[in-house]
């Protein structure tokens, strides 16, 4: 397998992978899942061993940061054991987790002891009743307590708030206070037209510029510069009178496609090169094919990265919630061609070898 770093046709270095370990979740966030959502059957979900193999390919291609997400990663049996093996096997890769934090309490000491020290926790409201209305579960107190526990254990905690007009705009003072009192990065993410919940509309987007204006009315902030600035897409602000920082991520009003360095792996082994594209590359059949396997997956990842789109047109093409990007996918032509060619070569080689054996 090749050692040359992964680069796309526009010269962007791809060094970050988001890996979904399950599509299942114990919450039912209204904007994320639809009521009649069907889950992926178990045999189709990548086994942990397969994910480790794919991580190995990523690492050999220069991926140096991998974030595990879901669904909710901690609902998958054995997730903490898997994280520990991943941390042991890839000490040079920064491993992170995104979680709703409802189930992490028993795992916090192990997380802190493992190489996985960065935990992103999603929390869209500080009001227990509203939490239940948004997520369908009465688990606000567990999440809030687990944020404190994670911070106390020394984990590097980011709290992600999906900024939704008419839903949590009124809670800005509470969120700013949370960042004042805890040493966390509290980051607002503009509501994006993605997900199977399709609650999105232009009016439901609380724009980054309005979030920043609101924050500035409540606190003295200063943009974080130089080394302390995160590598990611968030614009970060130090709070003059606080322990934490505020961040704003604006995928809707100011996309960061030009610096996008990401690939996404779905729990059933589809590779996506852009969150806002339905184009996928199906790695699982190749990975599980006895004559193809990892060398061919490596080639497909390279070919897919070449095709990574330069941008998306969220603002232009999504006048209403009707066009939300969902889990539906469209297999890519290049992947289909590669698989067919690879299968043909593998089968021909097999026949040739058996002829040589008989000769
Ligand atoms: N269960 C985990 C969690 O809650 O963090 C990981 C999966 S969850 C889908 C990942 C993140 O995507 C969460 O922070 C969630 O709020 C965010 N998200 C989901 N739909 C979104 C949307 N339409 N716009 C912005 N963020 C969204």
Boltz pocket constraint, residues with backbone or C-beta under 6 A from the ligand:
constraints:
  - pocket:
      binder: B
      contacts: [[A, 25], [A, 31], [A, 32], [A, 69], [A, 70], [A, 71], [A, 72], [A, 73], [A, 98], [A, 99], [A, 100], [A, 120], [A, 121], [A, 122], [A, 123], [A, 160], [A, 162], [A, 189], [A, 190], [A, 191], [A, 192], [A, 193], [A, 194], [A, 195]]
      max_distance: 6.0
